[in-house]
Amino acid sequence: MNVILESYYKVLSDETPDFLTDYLKIKELRRINSIGMNCGTDYTKLFNNLFFYSRFNHSLAVALIIWHFTHDKVQTIAGLLHDIATPSFSHCIDFLHKDYLNQESTEFETYDILDSSDELKLLLARDHIPIDEVRDYKKYPIADNPTPQLSADRLEYTLSGGITFSQVWNVNDILEIYSDIGVFNNEFGEIELGFRSRAIAEKFVLGASKMWHIFVSNKEKLVMQFIADVIKQLVNMGIITENELYSLSEREIISLIYQSRSQQLVAAFEGFQNAHCISEGNVKPDNSMYIVNVSPKKRFINPLINGRRGTEVSSIIHTTIERFLNYTSPQFCWFNHYIPRSLFETNCSL
């Protein structure tokens, strides 16, 4: 195992509970070990991810966080299973479905996948856990809750993303942040993860906000829409079906792109992989070019500090969140290398 990853898991929980061992082996969970957490950015030089962090890694880390704060077996298993329906390229497929703002269309298969897993049902029966108790982790507020509250899921992708994706902190920073987190009652009378000290909460928000800006950047939008359009093209060409996004790995799909008979598609994807920068602006360029213009989901966290919302306690947190919410990127973005719009004419976002 990656040394950084091993150290990170150890921060989240001193132990990996024994009951998780068999659940980690079910084929539906092993499948998502080939799916990147960072939505296709691993496959282009536009981003410099520290290492490949999979949906499996994320799911295990979420489970460890839930176990650390609840020591509840059912909630921990529900957290482990929450991303089991993620297709290859993750939220890029939400862009394929034009679900830019919610990015939840990829969750629709969760119940069916859980219900069809014989391995999972055997383990749940062994542990005397009704499947209804682990189908939807959103019923457990420590596991998940509405934006901008802090949950295990939101905390995990922020912590791990801060290492692998935005590289704003290291494992020692995460230890400092994580050690300050406890369980509080929020303004809605519900339990929620939060911080004990204002200084650590501010450190968390300042680091996380750098990632929030990347999530809504034109560079990120261009990557996700491009991959979505490539997938749509592969489906239209009969090379894959959309259902195969749940059986083929990301690297297997990339191999199929290079094996396709479309020289234009191969050239476009090769350019995407080797791209180092993009162009953007508020004036639409040559209409023959592949151009993206979408408004994605704004992900942010306004954490509790000793039971009070961070923006009420800290001017730094208030200003940081306001600046993010008011941020708008240039309207149009495109690759510096030429990709003809006609290649994706029926799929292009404009």
C-alpha positions as MATLAB code, in Angstrom:
seq = 'MNVILESYYKVLSDETPDFLTDYLKIKELRRINSIGMNCGTDYTKLFNNLFFYSRFNHSLAVALIIWHFTHDKVQTIAGLLHDIATPSFSHCIDFLHKDYLNQESTEFETYDILDSSDELKLLLARDHIPIDEVRDYKKYPIADNPTPQLSADRLEYTLSGGITFSQVWNVNDILEIYSDIGVFNNEFGEIELGFRSRAIAEKFVLGASKMWHIFVSNKEKLVMQFIADVIKQLVNMGIITENELYSLSEREIISLIYQSRSQQLVAAFEGFQNAHCISEGNVKPDNSMYIVNVSPKKRFINPLINGRRGTEVSSIIHTTIERFLNYTSPQFCWFNHYIPRSLFETNCSL';
ca = [
       0.000    0.000    0.000;
       1.105    3.585   -0.693;
       2.940    4.876    2.425;
       1.041    8.179    2.422;
      -2.263    6.349    2.083;
      -1.410    3.952    4.893;
      -0.481    6.860    7.189;
      -3.656    8.706    6.216;
      -5.872    5.721    7.075;
      -4.101    5.440   10.426;
      -4.999    9.049   11.214;
      -8.660    8.399   10.469;
      -8.878    5.356   12.750;
      -6.381    3.543   14.947;
      -7.978    0.313   13.773;
      -9.738   -1.082   10.751;
     -12.517   -3.039   12.454;
     -12.381   -6.755   11.742;
     -15.959   -6.920   10.476;
     -15.015   -4.709    7.487;
     -12.491   -7.214    6.119;
     -14.983   -9.469    4.332;
     -17.061   -6.554    3.028;
     -13.967   -5.075    1.379;
     -13.643   -8.245   -0.711;
     -17.055   -8.194   -2.415;
     -16.705   -7.768   -6.158;
     -18.908   -4.671   -6.323;
     -16.514   -2.832   -4.011;
     -13.382   -4.182   -5.681;
     -14.736   -2.819   -8.977;
     -14.555    0.787   -7.799;
     -10.847    0.419   -7.016;
     -10.288    1.093  -10.734;
     -12.358    4.299  -10.669;
     -10.566    7.516   -9.807;
     -11.921    9.856   -7.173;
     -10.798   12.848   -9.195;
     -13.133   12.508  -12.186;
     -10.786   11.929  -15.094;
      -8.120   14.431  -14.061;
      -5.661   11.550  -13.573;
      -5.421   11.126  -17.350;
      -4.288   14.579  -18.458;
      -1.247   16.742  -17.801;
      -3.602   19.631  -17.031;
      -3.577   18.275  -13.481;
      -0.755   16.890  -11.389;
      -2.438   14.504   -8.957;
       0.040   13.156   -6.438;
      -1.159    9.566   -6.903;
      -4.241    7.690   -8.096;
      -6.894    7.815   -5.376;
      -9.819    5.520   -6.089;
     -13.470    5.438   -5.091;
     -12.577    2.322   -3.103;
      -9.943    4.284   -1.169;
     -12.517    7.006   -0.512;
     -15.196    4.526    0.578;
     -12.893    2.789    3.040;
     -11.771    6.153    4.428;
     -15.397    7.278    4.882;
     -16.107    4.044    6.757;
     -13.089    4.626    9.013;
     -14.251    8.163    9.820;
     -17.756    6.945   10.670;
     -16.335    4.147   12.842;
     -14.029    6.593   14.635;
     -16.874    8.915   15.604;
     -19.727    6.433   16.148;
     -18.355    2.897   16.645;
     -21.608    1.879   14.986;
     -21.272   -1.189   12.760;
     -24.337   -0.533   10.593;
     -23.484    3.111    9.894;
     -19.900    2.146    9.085;
     -21.002   -0.472    6.542;
     -23.506    1.976    5.009;
     -20.671    4.478    4.562;
     -18.445    1.848    3.015;
     -21.116    1.029    0.424;
     -22.238    4.552   -0.432;
     -20.254    4.857   -3.706;
     -20.816    1.301   -4.899;
     -22.806    2.514   -7.928;
     -20.155    4.919   -9.192;
     -19.492    4.443  -12.924;
     -16.096    4.811  -14.555;
     -15.019    8.472  -14.615;
     -17.359    9.243  -11.713;
     -19.045   12.656  -11.965;
     -18.029   13.053  -15.621;
     -21.036   10.816  -16.253;
     -23.245   13.376  -14.480;
     -22.019   15.808  -17.143;
     -23.021   13.227  -19.747;
     -26.529   13.309  -18.220;
     -26.385   17.142  -18.045;
     -26.651   16.960  -14.257;
     -24.015   19.651  -13.710;
     -25.576   21.335  -10.681;
     -26.590   18.397   -8.485;
     -24.146   15.723   -9.734;
     -26.342   12.959   -8.344;
     -27.461   11.096  -11.475;
     -24.738    8.489  -10.921;
     -26.313    7.488   -7.585;
     -29.515    6.088   -9.104;
     -28.181    2.528   -9.481;
     -27.152    2.142   -5.831;
     -30.178    0.195   -4.631;
     -30.144   -2.188   -7.608;
     -26.433   -2.939   -7.252;
     -26.753   -3.587   -3.524;
     -29.846   -5.737   -3.990;
     -28.183   -7.826   -6.694;
     -25.019   -8.586   -4.702;
     -25.202  -12.149   -3.380;
     -21.904  -11.715   -1.530;
     -23.221   -8.659    0.282;
     -26.513  -10.287    1.217;
     -24.689  -13.295    2.699;
     -22.496  -11.044    4.831;
     -25.430   -8.953    6.014;
     -27.381  -12.100    6.913;
     -24.359  -13.380    8.844;
     -24.199  -10.108   10.757;
     -28.000   -9.909   11.229;
     -28.226   -6.559    9.416;
     -31.309   -5.844    7.256;
     -30.245   -4.532    3.840;
     -32.557   -1.535    4.292;
     -30.231   -0.357    7.075;
     -27.249    0.041    4.718;
     -28.919    1.036    1.443;
     -28.882    4.779    2.089;
     -26.120    6.300    4.174;
     -27.904    9.663    3.997;
     -30.150    8.521    6.838;
     -27.136    8.814    9.174;
     -26.157   12.476    9.763;
     -22.543   11.699   10.685;
     -22.173    9.874    7.353;
     -23.914   12.441    5.148;
     -25.927   15.635    5.452;
     -26.886   18.627    3.281;
     -24.297   21.131    2.005;
     -22.671   23.114    3.596;
     -22.644   20.947    6.727;
     -19.699   18.701    7.569;
     -20.190   14.942    7.189;
     -17.847   11.962    6.957;
     -18.207   11.899    3.177;
     -17.579   15.626    2.712;
     -14.753   15.595    5.243;
     -13.067   12.637    3.567;
     -12.944   13.930    0.027;
     -11.712   17.260    1.366;
      -8.924   15.699    3.414;
      -7.788   13.209    0.757;
      -8.235   15.756   -2.024;
      -6.041   18.134   -0.075;
      -3.271   15.550   -0.372;
      -3.744   14.062   -3.832;
      -5.603   16.730   -5.823;
      -4.979   20.284   -4.605;
      -1.935   19.343   -2.494;
      -2.650   21.982    0.146;
      -1.616   19.849    3.123;
       0.183   16.687    4.206;
      -0.645   13.880    6.626;
       0.638   15.888    9.607;
      -1.720   18.741    8.702;
      -4.567   16.254    8.459;
      -3.699   14.833   11.876;
      -3.910   18.340   13.353;
      -7.240   19.025   11.639;
      -8.780   15.645   12.386;
      -7.773   15.659   16.047;
      -9.778   18.855   16.541;
     -13.042   17.403   15.187;
     -15.834   16.193   17.450;
     -19.594   15.600   17.340;
     -21.853   18.563   18.148;
     -25.536   19.462   18.013;
     -26.191   21.891   15.177;
     -28.807   24.626   14.796;
     -31.307   22.059   13.495;
     -31.054   19.908   16.625;
     -29.136   17.213   14.720;
     -25.693   15.787   15.380;
     -22.929   16.939   13.070;
     -19.152   16.808   12.895;
     -17.534   20.097   13.850;
     -14.408   21.753   15.191;
     -13.449   22.539   18.754;
     -11.146   25.454   17.918;
     -11.648   28.394   15.604;
      -8.012   28.405   14.443;
      -8.159   24.812   13.170;
     -11.550   25.373   11.551;
     -10.082   28.362    9.731;
      -7.083   26.341    8.607;
      -9.443   23.679    7.264;
     -11.647   26.141    5.368;
      -8.720   28.112    3.927;
      -7.124   24.930    2.609;
     -10.385   23.427    1.406;
     -11.385   26.636   -0.399;
      -8.453   26.229   -2.774;
      -9.995   22.932   -3.800;
     -13.496   24.437   -4.093;
     -12.170   26.921   -6.647;
     -10.557   24.112   -8.655;
     -13.868   22.193   -8.661;
     -15.600   25.107  -10.442;
     -12.629   26.121  -12.581;
     -12.838   26.046  -16.344;
      -9.980   23.576  -16.393;
     -12.008   21.093  -14.332;
     -15.210   21.723  -16.310;
     -13.413   21.229  -19.606;
     -11.923   17.905  -18.500;
     -15.227   16.548  -17.221;
     -17.300   17.654  -20.214;
     -14.703   16.386  -22.667;
     -14.646   12.939  -21.082;
     -18.454   12.921  -21.014;
     -18.546   13.718  -24.738;
     -15.921   11.076  -25.517;
     -17.995    8.480  -23.641;
     -21.105    9.553  -25.544;
     -19.215    9.204  -28.798;
     -18.073    5.682  -27.859;
     -21.686    4.766  -27.110;
     -22.880    6.263  -30.404;
     -20.204    4.315  -32.265;
     -21.309    1.065  -30.607;
     -17.912    0.557  -28.975;
     -19.373    0.467  -25.464;
     -22.802    0.659  -23.899;
     -23.551    2.978  -21.003;
     -24.123   -0.094  -18.834;
     -20.495   -1.089  -19.405;
     -19.430    1.958  -17.419;
     -20.259   -0.322  -14.470;
     -18.056   -3.195  -15.634;
     -15.157   -1.688  -17.592;
     -12.343    0.112  -15.785;
     -11.316    3.616  -16.779;
      -8.077    2.348  -18.303;
      -9.950   -0.306  -20.290;
     -12.203    2.397  -21.742;
      -9.184    4.521  -22.640;
      -7.697    1.509  -24.445;
     -10.929    1.191  -26.435;
     -10.627    4.842  -27.487;
      -7.200    4.127  -28.954;
      -8.480    0.953  -30.605;
     -11.374    2.787  -32.274;
     -11.369    3.479  -35.991;
     -11.841    7.210  -35.465;
      -8.538    8.946  -36.088;
     -10.118   12.247  -35.041;
     -11.266   10.824  -31.705;
      -7.852    9.288  -31.032;
      -6.106   12.554  -31.914;
      -8.482   14.538  -29.708;
      -7.947   12.244  -26.720;
      -4.203   12.167  -27.223;
      -4.225   15.961  -27.236;
      -6.288   15.947  -24.045;
      -3.812   13.625  -22.324;
      -0.830   15.788  -23.303;
      -2.445   19.192  -22.701;
      -0.677   21.463  -20.227;
      -2.996   24.490  -20.334;
      -6.349   25.693  -21.671;
      -7.818   28.944  -22.950;
     -10.823   30.757  -21.526;
     -12.697   34.005  -22.026;
     -16.047   35.755  -22.073;
     -16.018   36.102  -25.854;
     -16.906   32.949  -27.750;
     -14.084   31.978  -30.134;
     -14.270   30.328  -33.561;
     -17.528   28.341  -33.632;
     -15.811   25.423  -35.360;
     -13.893   24.679  -32.149;
     -14.898   22.406  -29.293;
     -16.028   24.872  -26.601;
     -17.499   24.253  -23.159;
     -19.870   26.518  -21.270;
     -21.437   24.906  -18.182;
     -22.117   25.922  -14.572;
     -21.205   23.076  -12.202;
     -22.161   22.366   -8.604;
     -20.511   24.599   -6.018;
     -19.133   22.423   -3.237;
     -18.217   24.143    0.022;
     -18.294   23.579    3.785;
     -19.377   25.951    6.539;
     -18.342   23.884    9.562;
     -19.529   24.091   13.135;
     -17.203   25.555   15.744;
     -18.336   24.350   19.163;
     -21.887   24.030   17.887;
     -22.096   27.383   16.075;
     -21.817   27.800   12.320;
     -18.347   28.910   11.255;
     -19.496   32.021    9.419;
     -21.077   33.274   12.651;
     -17.878   32.785   14.634;
     -15.065   33.590   12.205;
     -14.715   36.551    9.869;
     -12.054   34.576    7.999;
     -14.468   31.733    7.290;
     -17.248   34.180    6.385;
     -15.043   36.080    3.929;
     -13.578   32.907    2.415;
     -17.012   31.384    1.737;
     -18.478   34.648    0.425;
     -15.559   35.071   -1.947;
     -16.079   31.543   -3.248;
     -19.849   31.856   -3.659;
     -19.429   35.129   -5.556;
     -16.724   33.759   -7.843;
     -17.523   33.290  -11.515;
     -15.125   31.926  -14.089;
     -14.887   33.225  -17.675;
     -17.904   31.984  -19.636;
     -16.157   29.901  -22.309;
     -13.226   27.485  -22.201;
     -11.431   25.368  -24.794;
      -8.266   23.380  -25.354;
      -5.248   25.145  -26.829;
      -4.883   22.347  -29.373;
      -7.607   22.328  -32.013;
     -10.485   19.898  -31.558;
     -13.265   20.257  -34.143;
     -16.712   20.897  -32.752;
     -18.113   18.573  -35.402;
     -16.486   15.589  -33.685;
     -19.000   15.951  -30.849;
     -21.676   17.916  -32.652;
     -24.637   16.057  -31.124;
     -23.072   16.087  -27.642;
     -21.340   19.464  -27.376;
     -22.464   21.553  -24.414;
     -23.190   24.656  -26.526;
];
